[in-house]
Every structure is written in structure tokens, then in C-alpha cells.
């Protein structure tokens, strides 16, 4: 006898033909209320492959009706009562899944006159419908390629069932004068059946070193001719389930299951919902330390049944180890960026170069709240991994690699705390099973919003150089703090912490000493000068240079430093010496000078027929004279542009402007800029500030300003010691005018 795949339930239908006083557009349409009473109280997740099916809270299915005269064409219905009919199905939702006979209830609203019938055939599909229209032979259902089962069952959201078509009669009805509508009652039998099949895959004979590894994910990939494992499938919901076929619409050859963070390989059950068929498969079990890969033939997936294969680890199966083993002195860098920091959406991240990536995650032992990492940048734009976003209630934070590194000789980290006065201990360790090799500990005190920190070295040469990399932050003085780690580098090349990479020197003979400590070096660096007029040497972390007098034109030279350690590195410092004929000039512009520029601009505007408005701003030009400071009387003209000058409001005592007030051509090497104005110069692009440029296009704001007065008029200045800038800009980013009384710029030029 042929075994049916349908499981019985009962159905009650209530139909009405109603007239609406509120919406004449749908007057005369018919609403049908339907309740489906399930016969078996349980949940779909306990389906045993032998026909048992029932339901759980939140279950629903989508139902459609058709007239017997056209049984494959769905009648159009509305999404809600009182709306126009615009779709071909309505969602039926379970009322009480715990009831002895739980019910699904739903409606077919706004059936129009042409679709009225004394009988309808009712169809239904649970699961995800995909672009389903009026043709009931071409409905589409989906089983996803990423699923979230438990260890005892699949997630019923990834299953799909059809109901056996059933006839609803609306012929026997009565008239209600009060509501001016007809109603009818009838009961029919409804049966459900699964469309997809199921698998419960377990594993055995796993090698001892992997059997207790926690499963992170499992990927089942079809490798043979049949690759339609999951996806969107077309189904004829009018056909008998014993004969129905699922036609691939957009299918996928693999399905991924996420681990629960607890279950090990030896205990894992991979519950899957799959398209019925016979498959050759590749199964990849991913754990922190290795990917176990199995290739098998003949996974037989049958509709409304469970395949329960046990996969044994054999000699032909592989374990792809995730340890990163570095050759002698080989460098490894995490490569942090805004694309790969750990946060609440990405609790673990793979860092490092292609082919040697390592997964890292953050944990909060003993914490009683949810915490997670975030990203930030330091003043140089380099990315850092913030280890805690909120209160560290458990008293510690641990950043740990999933697997082990080998060949570790030295580790370089940028460690810090971006919270005022909060401090804690950073401990760096290599952990191999029960063996913990502490490489070093450092106490760090923080500063709010400051993600700059010195790079620290941790030496591993006295250890085996093998183990999980573990960074612990504990002994915290303020639990609500933000510890961070910058880019992690294993076996770093030596590097120099150079005080300045470009030095300006005068034309006279002089000497220069520059702080320049070298790190991760095995010996003192070698120093080489490119020009004979500089003699350079290195000792005790300092670069010393003797510079000869310049009797000719401006000249430059580089001093190269060569560091040797696990690898070699070259760095340099550039010296620029002014020419023998160079002079220092001072551009001093008073309010009277500024007013001359304003009046000339006003005359020019009026000559051009432009009426100068009281509150309008104009782009104007001016020319000022810089005088040599050596008493020689040498002068240089400086052309300047004000982008938005308030011409009508400016007076002999004050010049009003917005935006930039800058030189139009290079003046020389600028060493000092000062101004007296209604606001003091500060390090902010949104206030009154000073900017310098090498080319007049790309501007750099000065950051260290000195206040000389504390009230209006404010006098302030800033120095530029080494950077070679020859354009200046008195910039007002305050979006309102300020008053400038005078300014002064000191520069050196031939």
C-alpha cells in the first residue's frame, strides 16, 4: 500500500458577503474567515521521519483559493479588511500552539463579484514564499543556504509544507438584516505534508587532537552532478505531494550551519533542511584550530524523511591546521583597518596577510553585561582595536587568537587606554595548552579620546615561540574605560622613532642633535650621509650632525640610518640648509594697511558698477611689503587674497572677513605667524586659525598656538620649526565674520 505523506488536521470556514458603509469602492465584495485546527499537539522540530507533525508558537502558512472552474488560478484577495484585492494569498497564523488542537486562522478579504463562487478549492504553503502569483502551478518556495538548527532538530523556519487541496462550500448561508450580510459555516478535513527532506549528520572516530574542538560552522557542499541542494524552487501546489517535483529557480550547491559555541566535533549533530535528491558531498567542519574535510558519496535526501548518516574520520580525510607558523624571523602583521575590527556584529575577525590569516576574538571573563569591541583611529590615521565599548564589569578583557603562532621571537604592540586617569595592566602571553609563557607586562594610564600610544616590544626568545597569542587587560582602576591595541606585529623589523624627518638649518656652520631611538635592533645602526657637508654619527639613541657653512645656493642632504635585527630597515632624515644670500623677512600689516586694501577694492567694485552692500562679502586682492630684518632695506612684495571680505563694514581700525585670507604666491620658508583679532587663533578648522602649505593647494593647520592677550583684541602666534611651508592662510572657519586688526609673518627667502 502506498504511504501518504499528508498528516491530518481539521478545517472550519466562515464566509460572508458584506456591504461597506465606509468604502463604497469595495462594496459588495466577499470576506471568508477560515480556521484550520491541527490534529497533533507537538512541534515540527520533533518530526521523527515517520509522519509525526504538529506546530509551535509563531508558525504560519500562506493560503490561496481558486474556483473549481479554474483550479490552477488563484483568486485575488486583499491584505486587510476593507482594502482592495491585490494579492493571491493570505497568511494564516497559529492561535495557541500549546492547545490540544491548535488552530491557524486567516481571511480571504475583498473577493470581487467575478470571483464569487459557491465553492472554492483551498491551497496552502508554509515557509518562505518567493514571488508567487496567480498561477498555482508556478508558486515558489525557498530553503535558505544558511541555517540555524539546534543540536536536536532543524529550525522550522527553514522547512516548508503544503496542504492537500480542500473544498470550501459557501452555498449554505443565511441573511443578517442588521448587518446586511450573508454568512455560512462548514467544516472540511485538511492535511499537511513536507516539501523538503532532512538530514541529521554526526561524526565519529575523530582524531584525539580535534575531537574536543568546538564547532564554529559546518558547510555541506554538493560536488556531484546534482548541485541543487538549497535555494528557491518552483512547486505546483495543486498536485498531489506524492508526485510533485521541485524545479530549481535559483539554487545553491552548499548550505552553512553555525555552531552554538559549545558543542564539540565528537558530539555535534548537523541538522539540515535540503531539497530531496541523491548527492555527493564535501563536508567541512570548521573549528578554531583546524578544518576537518570529508568527501562522501550517496547522501540520500527523501521528502518528509530524515537521513541520519554518521561520518567516520578516515585516512583519506584531511585536517587543515589553522596555526600560523613563521619561518626564521618572518614578519607577520595584523593589518588593522576600518573593515576588520571586532564589534558586536563581527565578534571574531581574521587578521593578517593572505595565506596566513589568524582569527581573533575578545572575551570578558566574569562579566555580567554584554560588551564588545569597536574601532578608532589615532592622530596618524592608523586603526586601533578598542577592546571594550562599555563598563568592564568582570574586571578584565582578553584578546586571543583562535589557533597558535609558531616561530615567534618578538611581538610589537601599540597599547593604550583612551580614558582619563584610568589605568590597567596589559599582559602579553603565548599559551600552549596548560603552558603559559608570559612575555611581558606593562601598566598604562589613559587619556580621554587619545588613541596614540608608544609601541611596546615583548621578547619571546626564551620560550619555544609557539602558542596562542593572548593579550590580557586587568588590574583596572576605572572599570568604565576603553583599552585598545594598535596593529600587532610579530617578528617586526627594527624601527626608528625619529623626532623630525625634515630639518631646516641656517647658512652658518652649526651642529644638530636629534632624538632618534631605534627599537628591535640587534646592534647599533649604521649612519651614512649623502653629502660631504654633513658629518653624522649615532650614539645613545641620538643622531648627531655637524653642518659646514654654506657659501652658495640653498642645498639639501639626506642622512640614512640602517637598522639590523630580525630583518633590516632603512630610514632617513633630510637637512635643508639656507643659501648664503638668504635673508629673514618680516611682513607686518597694520589695520591702516588693511584699510587701504579695502578702499581700493571698494573703488574697483563701484567702478565696475557694483553697489557695495552693507552686509555682503566680496573677494578682494591686496599687496603688502615684507622687509628684511638685517637692516639692508631689502623688500619683497606679498600678494594676498581675501575670499569673503566685508568691504562696507571694515574701517581704518578693523578689517572684517570670512573664510580664507591667504598669500597668492610663495613667500619663502615661514617660521612664525601672528595675528591680533577679535578672536584668538586656535587649533580648529571651525574657528580662527593659521594654515600653511607647500604648494598653495594642500593646507596643514598649525596646532601649537601661544596666547599673548586674554581679551579682545586677542594676540596669538604659532611657530613652524622644521616643515618647509611657503604659503600662509589666516583662515576663519567660524561661518561668521571676525575682525582682524593686524598680522605678522616671518619667513626666510633669497
C-alpha positions in Angstrom: 0.0 0.0 0.0 1.3 3.4 -0.9 2.2 5.5 2.2 0.7 9.0 2.1 2.9 12.0 3.1 -0.1 14.1 4.3 -0.9 14.4 8.0 -4.5 15.2 9.0 -5.9 18.3 10.5 -9.5 19.8 10.5 -10.8 23.0 9.0 -13.7 25.3 9.8 -14.7 28.1 7.4 -17.0 31.1 7.9 -17.9 33.1 4.8 -19.7 36.4 4.5 -20.8 38.7 1.7 -20.8 42.2 3.2 -21.5 45.8 2.1 -19.3 48.5 3.5 -20.6 51.9 4.5 -17.1 53.3 4.8 -15.6 52.3 1.4 -18.0 52.2 -1.5 -15.2 51.1 -3.7 -15.2 47.6 -2.2 -19.0 47.4 -1.6 -20.4 44.0 -2.5 -17.1 42.1 -2.0 -17.0 38.9 0.0 -14.8 38.1 3.0 -14.2 34.5 4.1 -12.8 33.8 7.6 -11.1 30.4 7.9 -9.7 28.4 10.9 -7.6 25.3 10.4 -7.5 23.0 13.5 -4.4 20.9 13.8 -4.8 17.3 14.9 -1.5 16.6 16.6 -0.2 18.8 19.5 3.6 19.0 19.4 6.2 20.9 17.3 7.5 20.4 13.9 11.0 20.1 15.4 10.1 16.7 16.8 9.2 15.3 13.4 10.6 11.8 13.6 10.6 10.8 9.9 7.6 8.6 10.4 4.8 11.0 9.8 4.5 13.0 13.1 4.0 16.7 12.6 2.5 19.4 14.7 3.3 23.1 15.5 4.9 25.7 17.7 4.3 29.3 18.6 4.8 31.7 15.6 4.1 29.0 12.9 2.2 30.2 9.9 1.4 29.3 6.3 0.2 31.1 3.3 -3.2 30.1 1.8 -4.9 30.7 -1.5 -8.3 29.8 -3.0 -9.4 29.0 -6.6 -12.8 28.5 -8.2 -13.4 24.8 -9.3 -13.8 26.0 -12.9 -10.2 27.3 -12.9 -8.5 25.3 -10.2 -4.9 26.4 -11.0 -5.6 30.1 -10.9 -5.6 31.8 -7.5 -8.4 34.3 -6.7 -7.2 37.8 -5.9 -7.6 38.8 -2.2 -6.8 41.8 0.0 -4.0 42.1 2.6 -6.5 43.5 5.2 -10.2 44.0 5.7 -11.6 46.9 3.7 -8.7 47.0 1.3 -8.8 46.3 -2.4 -7.9 42.8 -3.6 -4.2 43.0 -4.8 -2.5 39.7 -3.9 -3.0 35.9 -4.3 -2.6 34.6 -0.8 -3.1 35.4 2.8 -1.0 34.5 5.8 -2.7 32.1 8.4 -1.2 32.4 11.9 -1.4 29.9 14.7 -3.5 31.0 17.7 -2.3 28.8 20.5 0.4 26.2 19.8 0.1 24.6 23.2 -3.6 23.8 22.8 -4.6 20.2 22.4 -5.7 21.0 18.9 -4.1 24.3 17.9 -5.7 26.5 15.2 -4.4 28.5 12.3 -6.8 31.4 11.4 -6.9 33.8 8.5 -9.1 35.5 6.0 -9.7 35.9 2.3 -10.8 39.5 2.1 -12.4 41.6 -0.7 -13.3 38.8 -3.2 -14.9 40.7 -6.1 -18.1 39.7 -7.9 -16.5 37.9 -10.8 -14.7 35.7 -8.3 -17.8 34.8 -6.3 -18.4 31.1 -6.1 -20.5 28.6 -4.1 -17.3 26.5 -3.7 -13.6 27.2 -3.5 -10.5 25.0 -3.5 -8.1 26.0 -0.8 -4.3 25.5 -1.1 -1.6 26.4 1.4 2.2 26.5 1.7 4.2 27.1 4.9 7.7 28.6 4.8 9.0 31.4 2.7 7.1 32.2 -0.5 9.1 33.9 -3.2 7.4 35.9 -6.0 4.2 33.8 -6.1 1.5 34.9 -8.4 -1.9 33.7 -9.7 -0.6 30.5 -11.4 -0.7 27.9 -8.6 1.4 25.5 -10.6 4.3 28.0 -10.5 4.5 29.0 -6.9 8.0 29.3 -5.4 9.3 28.2 -2.1 12.7 28.8 -0.5 15.0 26.9 1.7 18.0 29.1 2.7 21.7 28.3 2.3 22.4 29.5 5.9 20.5 27.7 8.6 20.4 27.9 12.4 19.4 24.5 13.9 19.8 23.3 17.4 21.6 20.1 18.4 18.3 18.1 18.4 16.4 19.5 15.4 16.3 21.8 12.5 15.0 25.3 12.7 11.4 25.1 11.5 11.7 28.4 9.7 13.8 26.7 7.1 11.1 24.0 6.4 8.1 24.2 4.1 4.9 22.3 3.9 1.9 22.1 1.6 -1.7 21.3 2.4 -3.7 18.8 0.5 -6.2 20.8 -1.6 -9.6 21.0 0.2 -13.0 22.3 -0.9 -14.8 25.1 1.0 -18.5 25.4 0.4 -20.3 28.8 0.8 -23.7 27.8 -0.7 -25.5 27.1 2.6 -25.8 30.7 4.0 -28.2 32.9 6.0 -29.0 36.6 5.8 -28.5 39.0 8.7 -30.7 42.1 8.3 -28.8 44.1 11.0 -25.5 44.0 9.2 -26.9 43.4 5.7 -24.6 40.4 5.1 -24.7 36.7 4.4 -22.8 34.1 6.4 -22.2 30.4 6.1 -20.5 27.7 8.2 -18.9 24.4 7.1 -16.1 22.0 8.2 -13.7 20.1 6.0 -10.6 17.9 6.5 -7.1 19.4 5.8 -3.9 17.5 5.6 -0.2 18.8 5.6 2.9 17.4 4.0 6.6 18.4 4.0 8.1 19.6 0.7 11.7 19.1 1.7 13.8 16.4 3.2 16.0 16.4 6.3 19.5 15.2 7.4 21.0 14.7 10.8 24.7 14.2 10.3 27.0 13.2 13.1 30.7 12.4 13.3 32.8 9.6 14.8 36.4 8.4 15.1 37.7 11.9 15.2 41.4 12.1 16.0 42.0 12.9 19.6 43.6 16.3 19.0 40.4 17.5 17.3 37.5 15.7 18.9 37.1 18.2 21.7 37.4 21.2 19.4 34.2 23.4 19.5 32.4 23.5 16.1 32.3 27.0 14.6 30.5 26.1 11.4 29.7 23.3 9.1 29.5 23.6 5.3 27.8 20.8 3.3 28.6 21.3 -0.4 27.2 19.2 -3.3 30.1 18.1 -5.5 28.5 15.7 -8.0 26.2 16.3 -10.9 23.2 17.2 -8.7 24.0 20.5 -7.1 20.5 21.8 -6.3 21.0 21.4 -2.6 19.1 24.5 -1.4 17.6 27.7 -2.9 14.3 28.8 -4.5 12.2 26.1 -6.1 9.0 26.2 -8.2 6.2 23.9 -7.0 2.8 23.0 -8.3 0.7 23.4 -5.1 -2.4 21.8 -6.9 -0.5 18.5 -7.4 -0.5 15.5 -5.1 2.5 15.7 -2.9 3.5 12.1 -3.7 4.1 13.2 -7.3 5.1 16.8 -7.0 8.5 17.9 -8.2 10.6 20.9 -7.0 12.0 22.7 -10.0 15.1 24.8 -9.3 14.6 28.5 -9.9 17.8 29.8 -8.2 19.6 27.1 -6.4 22.8 26.8 -4.4 25.2 23.9 -4.1 26.1 24.5 -0.4 24.5 25.1 2.9 26.1 26.5 6.0 25.3 25.8 9.7 26.6 28.0 12.5 28.0 26.3 15.6 26.4 27.1 19.0 29.8 28.0 20.6 29.6 24.9 23.0 29.3 21.6 21.1 32.4 19.8 20.1 33.0 17.8 16.9 32.5 14.4 18.6 29.1 15.5 19.9 27.9 17.6 17.0 24.7 16.9 15.1 24.3 18.8 11.8 20.5 19.1 11.3 19.8 20.3 7.7 16.7 21.0 5.6 17.5 20.0 2.0 16.0 19.6 -1.5 15.1 15.9 -2.0 17.7 14.1 -4.1 20.9 12.0 -4.1 24.1 13.9 -3.5 27.8 13.5 -3.5 29.0 16.0 -0.8 32.1 17.6 0.7 31.6 18.4 4.4 33.8 20.9 6.1 33.7 21.1 9.8 35.4 24.3 10.9 36.9 24.7 14.4 39.2 27.2 15.8 42.3 25.1 15.3 41.5 23.1 12.2 39.1 22.5 9.4 38.1 18.8 9.1 37.2 17.9 5.5 35.2 14.8 4.5 34.2 13.8 1.0 31.3 11.3 0.7 29.0 9.8 -1.9 25.3 9.0 -1.8 23.6 11.3 0.7 20.0 10.3 0.0 17.5 13.1 0.9 13.9 11.9 0.8 10.9 14.2 1.1 9.3 14.2 4.6 12.0 11.8 5.9 15.3 12.1 7.9 18.6 10.8 6.7 20.9 10.0 9.7 24.4 9.2 8.4 27.4 9.0 10.8 30.6 10.2 9.1 33.7 8.4 10.3 37.1 10.1 10.0 39.2 8.0 7.7 42.8 8.1 6.4 41.7 9.9 3.2 40.0 12.7 5.2 42.1 15.8 5.9 42.6 18.2 8.8 43.6 21.7 7.6 45.6 23.2 10.5 45.0 26.9 11.2 48.2 27.5 13.1 50.4 30.2 11.6 54.0 29.0 11.5 56.6 31.7 10.7 59.9 30.9 9.2 63.1 32.2 10.9 62.5 35.9 11.6 59.5 36.1 9.2 57.3 39.1 9.8 53.5 38.8 10.5 51.3 41.9 10.8 47.6 42.0 11.7 46.8 44.8 9.2 44.0 46.5 11.2 41.6 48.7 9.2 38.1 50.0 9.4 37.0 46.9 7.5 38.2 44.3 10.0 37.8 45.4 13.6 35.9 43.3 16.2 32.5 44.6 17.1 29.0 43.4 18.1 28.2 42.4 14.5 31.6 40.7 14.0 32.6 39.1 17.3 35.6 37.5 15.7 37.9 38.7 12.9 40.6 37.2 10.7 43.7 39.4 10.7 47.0 39.1 8.8 48.2 38.6 5.3 46.5 36.2 2.8 47.6 32.7 3.4 48.5 33.3 7.0 45.4 34.8 8.5 44.6 34.3 12.1 41.2 34.6 13.8 41.0 36.8 16.9 38.1 37.3 19.4 37.6 39.3 22.6 36.1 37.9 25.8 35.1 39.4 29.2 35.6 36.8 31.9 33.2 37.2 34.8 31.3 40.0 33.1 27.6 40.3 33.9 26.8 42.6 31.0 27.1 42.5 27.2 30.3 44.1 25.9 32.1 44.1 22.6 34.9 45.8 20.8 34.9 48.8 18.4 37.3 50.6 16.2 39.1 54.0 16.4 41.9 55.9 14.7 45.0 57.6 16.2 46.3 61.0 15.2 48.2 59.5 12.2 45.0 57.8 10.9 46.2 54.3 11.9 43.4 52.0 13.0 43.3 50.6 16.6 41.1 47.8 18.1 39.2 49.1 21.1 38.9 46.2 23.5 35.8 47.3 25.4 32.9 49.6 24.4 31.2 49.8 27.8 31.8 49.1 31.5 34.2 46.2 32.1 32.1 44.6 34.9 34.1 41.4 35.1 37.4 43.2 35.8 39.3 42.0 32.7 39.4 41.8 28.9 41.1 39.1 26.9 42.1 39.3 23.2 43.0 35.9 22.0 44.0 34.1 18.8 41.9 31.1 17.8 44.9 29.0 17.0 48.7 29.1 17.6 51.6 31.0 16.2 54.9 29.4 15.7 58.4 30.9 15.1 57.6 33.9 17.4 60.7 35.7 18.5 59.4 39.2 19.3 55.9 40.9 19.3 55.3 44.6 18.7 52.1 46.2 20.0 50.7 49.7 20.4 48.8 49.6 23.8 46.8 52.3 25.4 43.7 53.4 27.4 41.6 56.2 25.9 40.0 57.3 29.2 41.4 60.0 31.6 43.4 58.7 34.5 42.2 55.1 34.1 45.0 52.6 34.2 45.5 48.9 34.0 48.0 46.1 33.2 48.5 44.7 29.7 50.0 41.2 29.8 51.2 39.5 26.6 51.5 35.7 26.7 51.9 32.7 24.4 49.7 29.9 25.7 50.2 26.2 24.6 47.7 24.1 26.4 48.5 24.3 30.1 51.8 26.0 29.4 51.6 29.8 29.8 54.7 31.8 28.8 54.3 35.4 29.9 56.3 37.7 27.6 55.8 40.9 29.5 53.5 43.2 31.4 53.1 46.9 31.2 51.0 49.4 33.2 49.3 52.1 31.1 47.5 55.2 32.3 45.0 56.7 29.8 43.8 60.0 28.4 40.3 60.5 27.1 40.0 60.3 23.3 43.7 59.7 22.9 44.4 56.6 20.7 48.1 57.4 20.4 50.5 55.2 22.3 54.1 54.1 22.2 54.8 50.8 20.5 56.0 48.2 23.0 58.1 45.2 22.4 57.7 41.8 24.0 60.5 39.3 23.6 59.8 35.6 23.1 63.3 34.3 22.5 63.4 32.5 25.9 60.3 30.5 25.0 59.5 27.9 22.4 58.0 30.7 20.3 54.8 28.6 19.9 51.3 29.1 21.3 48.1 31.1 21.2 48.7 34.8 21.4 46.8 36.2 24.4 46.6 39.9 25.5 45.0 40.4 28.9 44.0 43.8 30.4 43.3 43.7 34.1 44.0 45.4 37.5 41.8 48.2 36.2 41.4 51.3 38.3 38.3 52.5 36.4 36.0 49.8 35.1 34.3 52.2 32.6 37.3 52.7 30.4 38.4 52.0 26.8 41.6 50.0 26.5 42.9 49.5 23.0 45.6 47.7 20.9 47.1 49.1 17.7 48.5 47.0 14.9 50.0 43.7 16.1 53.3 42.8 14.5 55.2 39.5 15.1 58.9 39.5 14.4 59.0 43.2 13.5 61.8 44.8 11.6 63.8 47.4 13.5 62.3 50.9 13.5 63.4 54.4 14.4 61.4 56.9 16.5 62.7 60.0 14.7 61.9 63.3 16.3 61.7 65.1 12.9 62.4 63.9 9.4 63.0 67.3 7.8 65.3 69.8 9.5 65.9 73.4 8.4 69.4 74.8 9.3 70.9 78.3 8.8 73.7 79.1 6.4 76.3 79.3 9.2 78.2 76.3 10.3 76.3 74.5 13.1 75.7 71.2 14.9 72.4 69.4 15.3 71.4 66.6 17.7 68.2 64.7 17.1 66.4 62.2 19.3 66.2 59.0 17.2 66.0 55.8 19.3 66.0 52.5 17.5 63.9 49.5 18.5 64.0 45.8 17.8 67.6 46.2 16.7 70.4 43.7 17.4 73.2 46.3 17.1 73.8 50.0 16.7 72.6 51.4 13.4 74.9 52.5 10.6 74.7 56.1 9.6 75.5 57.4 6.0 75.3 61.0 4.8 74.7 61.7 1.1 76.7 64.9 1.1 80.1 65.8 2.4 79.0 69.0 4.1 77.2 66.9 6.8 79.1 64.6 9.1 76.8 62.3 11.0 77.1 59.8 13.9 74.8 57.8 16.1 75.0 57.0 19.9 72.7 56.5 22.8 69.5 56.9 20.7 70.6 60.2 19.2 71.7 61.3 15.7 74.4 63.9 15.8 75.3 66.0 12.8 78.0 68.6 12.1 77.0 71.0 9.3 79.5 73.1 7.3 78.9 76.8 6.4 77.0 77.3 3.1 78.7 79.7 0.8 76.4 79.0 -2.2 72.8 78.3 -3.0 70.2 76.5 -0.8 71.0 72.9 -0.6 69.8 69.6 0.9 71.2 66.3 2.0 69.8 63.1 3.5 71.3 61.1 6.4 70.4 57.5 6.1 70.1 55.2 9.1 70.3 51.4 8.7 68.9 49.2 11.4 69.6 45.5 11.7 67.6 43.0 13.7 65.4 40.1 12.6 65.4 41.9 9.3 67.0 45.2 8.0 65.4 48.6 7.6 66.4 51.9 6.2 65.2 55.3 7.3 66.3 58.9 6.7 66.4 62.5 7.9 66.6 65.3 5.4 68.5 68.5 6.1 67.8 71.7 4.2 70.4 74.5 4.5 69.5 78.0 3.5 71.6 79.8 0.9 74.5 82.1 1.6 72.3 85.0 0.3 69.2 84.1 2.3 67.6 86.8 4.4 64.9 86.8 7.0 61.9 88.9 6.2 59.1 90.2 8.3 55.7 91.0 6.8 54.0 93.4 9.3 50.5 94.5 8.2 48.5 97.1 10.3 44.8 98.0 10.3 45.7 101.0 8.2 47.4 98.8 5.6 44.3 96.6 5.5 42.0 99.6 5.1 44.0 100.7 2.0 43.3 97.3 0.5 39.6 97.6 1.4 39.2 101.1 -0.1 41.0 100.2 -3.3 38.7 97.2 -3.6 35.6 99.3 -2.9 36.6 101.8 -5.6 37.2 99.0 -8.1 33.8 97.4 -7.3 32.0 100.7 -7.7 33.9 101.5 -11.0 32.6 98.1 -12.3 29.0 99.2 -11.5 28.7 97.0 -8.3 26.9 98.6 -5.4 28.7 97.5 -2.2 26.1 96.1 0.2 26.3 96.7 3.9 26.3 93.1 4.9 27.7 91.5 1.7 31.2 89.9 1.3 33.5 90.1 -1.7 36.6 88.5 -3.0 39.3 91.2 -2.9 43.1 91.5 -3.5 45.9 93.4 -1.8 49.6 93.8 -2.0 51.9 94.3 1.1 55.6 94.7 1.6 57.9 92.4 3.7 61.2 94.0 4.9 64.5 92.2 5.6 65.4 92.0 9.3 69.1 92.6 8.8 68.8 96.3 8.2 69.8 96.0 4.5 66.5 97.5 3.4 65.7 94.6 1.1 62.0 94.2 0.4 59.6 91.6 -1.0 56.1 92.1 -2.3 53.4 89.8 -0.9 50.2 89.5 -2.9 47.2 88.3 -0.8 43.5 87.3 -1.5 40.6 87.7 0.9 37.9 85.2 -0.2 35.0 87.0 1.6 35.8 90.5 2.8 33.1 92.6 4.4 34.0 95.8 2.5 31.3 98.1 3.7 31.7 97.2 7.4 35.6 97.4 7.5 37.1 100.6 8.9 40.6 102.1 9.4 40.9 100.2 12.7 39.5 96.8 11.8 39.2 94.5 8.8 36.2 92.1 8.7 36.3 88.8 6.7 35.2 85.2 6.5 36.8 82.1 5.1 40.5 82.5 3.9 42.9 85.4 3.8 46.0 84.0 2.1 49.1 84.7 0.0 48.7 84.2 -3.7 52.3 83.2 -4.4 55.1 81.6 -2.3 56.9 83.9 0.0 59.7 81.7 1.4 60.2 79.4 4.3 57.7 80.5 7.0 58.9 80.3 10.6 56.3 82.4 12.5 52.8 83.7 12.0 51.0 86.0 14.4 47.7 87.9 14.4 45.7 90.4 16.5 42.0 89.9 16.0 38.5 89.8 17.6 39.2 86.0 18.2 42.4 84.2 19.2 43.9 81.7 16.8 43.3 78.1 18.0 43.8 74.6 16.6 40.4 74.1 15.0 39.3 74.2 11.4 36.0 75.7 12.6 37.4 78.8 14.2 40.1 81.4 13.5 43.4 79.5 12.8 46.6 79.6 10.8 47.3 77.2 8.0 50.5 76.6 5.9 51.1 75.0 2.6 54.0 73.8 0.3 52.1 74.4 -2.9 49.1 76.6 -2.1 46.6 73.8 -2.6 47.0 71.4 0.2 46.9 73.1 3.6 48.1 72.0 7.1 46.8 73.6 10.2 49.3 74.7 12.9 48.5 73.1 16.2 50.6 74.9 18.9 49.3 78.5 19.4 50.6 80.9 22.1 48.2 83.5 23.5 49.7 86.9 24.3 46.5 88.5 25.4 43.4 87.2 27.1 40.6 89.5 25.8 39.5 91.3 22.6 41.8 92.3 20.8 43.4 88.9 21.1 47.0 88.5 20.1 48.3 85.0 19.4 51.1 83.3 17.4 52.4 80.0 16.3 55.9 78.8 15.3 56.9 76.5 12.4 60.3 75.0 13.3 61.1 72.4 10.5 58.3 71.9 8.0 59.1 73.7 4.7 56.0 75.7 4.0 56.0 78.8 1.8 52.3 79.8 1.7 50.2 81.0 4.7 46.5 81.4 5.3 44.7 83.3 8.1 41.6 81.1 8.0 38.3 81.9 9.6 36.1 78.7 9.6 33.6 80.1 12.1 30.8 80.8 9.5 30.6 84.4 10.7 32.8 87.4 10.2 35.7 88.2 12.5 37.7 91.4 12.9 41.4 91.5 12.1 43.5 94.4 13.5 47.0 93.4 12.3 49.1 90.3 11.5 52.8 89.5 11.1 54.6 86.7 9.2 58.3 85.9 9.4 60.0 84.0 6.6 63.3 83.3 5.0 64.0 83.8 1.3 66.8 84.6 -1.2 
